[in-house]
């Protein structure tokens, strides 16, 4: 498998809703597979896997953003108003730049 496919799969395992595992458990599983075929790609993918993703397209968009030289966005970050009250969440959030990126799959 391609590294990007492994990243998408890893993000899916540690997704925001009903995750199948945690990132530390995923790291441990890769460490236990030291001599397996494809382990180098798994290790490379592991560096890019982030918890809280909602979709494969969100993951791929995050990779484009970061590989394009922008700072890494927070995945499905909570958005708060000036009083600190939660008002929602954003797919990919760059809080210092005050940028929120939404990937609306239903519209595409």
trRosetta pair geometry for C-beta under 8 A, 3 or more apart (Angstrom, degrees):
i j d omega theta_ij theta_ji phi_ij phi_ji
1 5 4.5 -114 178 83 107 130
1 6 5.5 126 109 -53 123 89
1 9 7.9 4 157 -4 159 140
1 38 7.2 56 34 -151 82 140
1 41 6.9 161 76 132 76 148
2 5 4.6 98 59 2 81 103
2 6 7.2 -149 96 -4 45 85
2 41 7.8 -149 -179 -158 20 134
3 6 5.6 -57 -153 37 36 113
3 7 6.4 40 149 -23 68 102
3 41 5.2 -137 -85 -159 79 90
3 44 5.1 -51 -128 103 130 121
3 45 5.1 -166 -161 -72 75 88
3 48 7.8 86 157 24 104 141
4 7 5.4 -48 -147 32 36 115
4 8 6.5 39 153 -19 65 101
4 45 8.0 -164 -70 -112 14 100
4 60 7.1 56 -177 -109 117 86
4 63 6.6 99 -128 178 102 176
5 8 5.7 -50 -150 35 33 112
5 9 6.4 32 151 -16 64 107
6 9 5.6 -54 -146 40 33 112
6 10 6.1 35 153 -21 66 106
6 41 6.0 143 -11 143 157 99
6 42 6.2 -136 -167 -105 149 53
6 44 8.0 87 75 78 139 84
6 45 3.6 -79 107 -95 117 164
7 10 5.7 -54 -145 37 30 111
7 11 6.3 31 155 -18 65 104
7 45 4.8 -145 -63 -153 69 92
7 48 4.6 -30 -120 97 126 121
7 49 5.9 -157 -143 -76 66 69
7 59 6.2 168 128 170 96 126
7 63 6.8 91 115 -74 156 134
8 11 5.9 -53 -148 36 28 111
8 12 6.4 32 151 -22 61 107
8 56 4.6 34 -159 -137 120 92
8 59 5.0 154 -109 88 67 149
8 60 6.8 5 -86 -54 112 86
9 12 5.5 -55 -152 34 32 116
9 13 6.6 34 151 -23 65 102
10 13 5.6 -51 -152 30 35 112
10 14 6.7 -1 160 10 67 105
10 26 6.2 101 -148 -169 99 151
10 45 5.9 153 -13 145 141 112
10 46 6.9 -173 -125 -101 161 50
10 48 7.8 114 66 84 139 78
10 49 3.6 -73 126 -109 132 131
11 14 6.5 -76 -147 55 30 86
11 15 6.6 69 148 -78 64 72
11 49 5.7 -157 -61 -146 64 75
11 50 6.1 12 -111 56 98 64
11 51 7.9 -177 -140 -98 62 20
11 53 4.1 14 173 27 115 149
11 56 7.6 139 76 -107 123 49
11 58 7.9 -158 153 86 147 96
11 59 4.4 177 40 -94 166 133
12 15 5.5 -4 -153 -47 35 113
12 20 7.8 22 128 10 72 120
12 53 7.2 -63 -70 83 42 119
12 56 6.9 -6 -64 -74 112 81
12 59 7.9 -66 -42 -33 74 148
13 19 6.8 55 147 -166 46 83
13 20 4.8 -75 -151 56 69 112
13 21 5.2 -8 163 37 107 101
13 26 6.3 123 103 -88 138 128
14 19 5.1 17 -148 -145 36 127
14 20 7.7 -82 -64 47 38 72
14 21 6.3 -58 -78 80 76 71
14 22 6.3 73 -119 -146 104 26
14 23 5.3 45 -115 -60 158 75
14 26 6.5 -75 -49 -22 120 142
14 49 6.6 93 29 162 132 111
14 50 7.6 -149 90 120 124 27
14 51 4.2 -83 145 -106 116 75
14 52 7.6 -28 130 -15 87 43
14 53 7.7 71 86 23 76 92
15 18 7.1 4 82 71 110 61
15 19 5.3 179 55 -95 59 73
15 20 7.8 53 22 0 93 80
15 51 7.6 -172 -93 -161 6 58
15 52 7.1 55 -171 -147 37 9
15 53 5.5 -75 -118 71 72 70
15 54 6.6 99 -161 -101 106 30
16 19 7.4 133 29 -55 2 96
16 51 7.5 111 -78 158 56 73
16 52 4.3 49 -81 -152 90 56
16 53 6.6 -161 -20 59 90 21
16 54 5.6 -24 25 -73 123 76
16 75 7.8 -151 -60 133 109 102
16 76 5.1 -35 -77 77 145 169
17 54 7.1 47 8 -118 103 81
19 22 6.9 80 126 -80 141 51
19 51 7.1 -14 -100 -146 147 97
21 25 4.6 -122 -179 84 108 128
21 26 5.6 125 111 -56 130 86
21 29 7.9 -10 179 -15 162 138
22 25 4.7 93 55 9 80 103
22 26 7.0 -141 95 -7 42 88
22 51 7.6 -7 -152 -96 60 132
23 26 5.4 -53 -146 35 34 115
23 27 6.4 39 154 -21 66 102
23 49 6.6 168 -123 111 99 112
23 51 5.5 -91 -39 -51 116 109
24 27 5.6 -50 -147 34 34 114
24 28 6.4 35 153 -19 65 104
25 28 5.5 -51 -147 36 34 114
25 29 6.4 38 152 -23 65 103
26 29 5.7 -51 -149 32 32 113
26 30 6.6 30 153 -16 63 103
26 46 7.0 176 130 -127 105 98
26 49 6.8 -91 118 108 154 160
27 30 5.9 -57 -153 36 31 109
27 31 6.4 31 151 -20 65 108
27 46 6.3 108 -103 -166 71 131
28 31 5.6 -55 -148 36 32 114
28 32 6.5 32 154 -20 65 105
29 32 5.8 -56 -150 35 31 111
29 33 6.7 21 153 -14 63 112
30 33 5.8 -67 -151 40 34 108
30 39 7.3 132 -168 -150 82 84
30 42 5.2 -175 -131 141 111 119
30 43 6.3 144 169 -83 132 63
30 46 5.5 -62 -18 -73 172 144
31 34 6.8 6 -179 -60 42 89
33 36 4.2 -29 177 4 98 131
33 39 5.7 -173 120 -105 95 108
33 42 7.0 -4 87 81 133 165
34 39 6.4 70 -162 -150 23 161
35 39 7.1 -128 -176 -25 0 152
36 39 4.9 120 65 -58 79 103
36 42 7.8 27 81 6 118 147
38 41 5.1 -47 -171 39 77 113
38 42 6.0 82 131 -25 85 99
39 42 5.3 -54 -147 38 39 116
39 43 6.2 40 155 -21 70 102
40 43 5.8 -52 -149 35 30 111
40 44 6.5 31 151 -18 63 106
41 44 5.6 -53 -147 37 34 113
41 45 6.2 35 154 -20 66 106
42 45 5.7 -55 -146 37 30 111
42 46 6.3 41 153 -33 64 104
43 46 5.6 -46 -148 22 31 119
43 47 7.4 40 154 -24 58 95
44 47 6.3 -50 -169 19 35 112
44 48 7.7 12 146 -2 62 108
45 48 6.0 -74 -163 44 43 103
45 49 6.4 52 147 -42 78 100
46 49 5.7 -41 -144 10 36 117
48 63 6.8 34 -172 -101 133 101
50 53 6.4 101 86 -41 89 103
50 59 7.8 174 45 -119 97 86
50 62 7.0 -100 32 147 140 163
50 75 5.0 138 129 -12 129 146
51 75 7.1 168 87 73 46 134
52 75 4.5 144 85 106 106 106
52 76 4.4 -143 156 50 108 117
53 58 5.1 169 -158 93 94 123
53 59 5.2 24 -146 -65 156 91
53 62 7.6 -99 -104 -6 116 145
53 75 5.5 -53 -74 -174 65 138
53 76 7.0 177 -101 -14 24 117
54 58 5.5 80 53 -6 77 156
54 76 6.2 114 -30 -73 103 131
54 91 6.9 -90 29 -124 121 88
55 58 4.6 106 59 0 80 101
55 59 7.2 -140 100 -2 49 84
55 103 7.0 -133 63 97 127 128
55 105 6.3 -137 -171 -41 173 141
56 59 5.6 -55 -156 35 37 114
56 60 6.4 33 150 -17 69 105
57 60 5.6 -51 -143 38 35 110
57 61 6.2 37 155 -20 66 105
57 103 5.4 -174 120 158 108 144
57 105 5.9 140 39 -87 152 109
58 61 5.8 -56 -148 37 29 111
58 62 6.4 33 152 -22 63 105
58 75 7.3 99 151 -145 121 100
58 76 8.0 24 -179 -48 153 94
58 91 5.4 -133 -127 -170 115 113
58 92 6.9 174 -163 -46 89 101
58 103 5.2 -166 -88 41 70 141
59 62 5.7 -54 -151 33 31 113
59 63 6.6 30 152 -18 64 104
60 63 5.7 -52 -151 34 34 113
60 64 6.6 37 151 -20 65 102
61 64 5.6 -51 -149 34 35 112
61 65 6.4 38 152 -21 66 105
61 91 7.8 25 78 136 141 129
61 92 6.6 -132 111 -24 113 149
61 101 6.9 -164 148 136 131 134
61 103 5.4 -166 -7 -73 159 137
62 65 5.7 -54 -150 34 32 113
62 66 6.3 21 158 -11 67 109
62 72 7.6 42 -174 -153 98 77
62 73 6.2 -121 -125 50 90 106
62 75 6.7 -12 -93 -90 148 102
62 92 5.7 -174 -89 -105 86 131
63 66 6.1 -59 -142 42 30 104
63 67 5.7 19 164 -9 67 116
64 67 6.1 -61 -134 47 23 103
64 68 5.9 26 160 -25 61 115
65 68 5.9 -66 -151 35 21 112
65 70 4.9 -61 176 60 80 125
65 72 7.7 117 106 -123 108 41
65 73 6.1 5 112 -9 156 113
65 92 6.7 155 -4 166 164 153
65 101 7.2 -153 -81 11 145 168
66 70 6.6 -89 -92 68 32 74
66 71 7.9 -31 -111 144 73 18
66 72 5.1 24 -101 -95 116 76
66 73 7.9 -121 -59 7 91 75
70 73 7.8 14 120 -41 116 89
70 94 7.2 -72 164 -88 115 148
71 94 5.9 115 73 -133 109 113
71 96 7.3 7 64 50 166 121
71 97 7.2 166 37 -19 125 124
73 77 7.8 -123 165 -11 83 123
73 92 3.8 60 113 -180 155 89
73 93 5.6 134 -172 53 99 31
73 94 5.1 -73 -106 -59 84 76
73 99 7.9 -92 -107 94 113 101
73 101 6.6 -73 -106 29 167 117
74 77 3.7 55 111 -60 125 128
74 92 7.3 148 68 -158 44 46
74 93 4.6 -29 58 64 97 95
74 94 7.6 165 10 -79 79 32
74 95 6.7 23 4 -20 129 102
75 91 7.5 -31 -153 170 58 50
75 92 6.5 -17 -105 -102 53 65
76 89 5.3 24 -174 160 69 129
76 90 7.2 -173 -129 82 31 39
76 91 6.3 -13 -78 -131 64 33
77 89 6.3 172 85 -155 33 83
77 90 5.8 -12 57 53 84 88
77 93 3.9 -89 42 36 129 140
77 95 7.1 -109 137 -52 161 108
78 86 5.5 -56 -173 -125 115 104
78 88 7.8 161 -156 98 54 33
78 89 5.4 -47 -101 -98 42 88
79 86 7.3 98 74 -156 51 60
79 87 5.5 -64 104 66 95 87
79 88 4.8 -5 50 71 117 77
79 89 5.9 178 0 -101 87 26
79 90 5.6 80 -51 -21 118 98
79 93 7.1 -168 -76 -108 90 146
79 100 7.1 6 -89 -99 132 142
80 83 7.9 -125 166 71 96 52
80 84 5.3 -8 173 -152 136 32
80 85 6.1 148 -154 70 84 30
80 86 5.7 -50 -97 -91 78 42
80 87 6.4 127 -130 7 26 88
81 84 7.2 -49 69 17 65 18
81 85 5.2 -4 36 56 105 87
81 87 5.1 83 -40 -32 93 132
90 93 4.3 107 75 -69 124 103
90 100 3.9 -103 -135 -151 152 109
90 101 7.1 98 166 47 111 42
90 102 6.5 -97 -153 -73 79 81
91 100 7.8 108 39 178 69 80
91 101 6.0 -79 75 98 103 69
91 102 5.0 124 7 -123 118 46
91 103 5.2 -174 168 17 171 82
92 100 7.5 143 81 -163 54 47
92 101 4.1 -17 67 62 105 108
92 102 7.9 -162 29 -70 76 27
92 103 7.5 56 -3 -18 108 101
93 99 7.4 160 -157 91 46 58
93 100 5.3 -9 -109 -111 78 74
93 101 7.5 -155 -72 25 36 71
94 97 4.2 -1 124 42 118 112
94 98 7.6 -35 96 28 80 17
94 99 4.2 9 54 58 110 101
94 100 7.7 -148 30 -69 67 36
94 101 7.8 51 -5 -10 96 100
95 98 7.0 23 -170 -79 36 43
104 107 4.4 39 111 12 115 114
104 108 7.0 136 95 -11 69 92
105 108 5.9 -73 -151 43 39 102
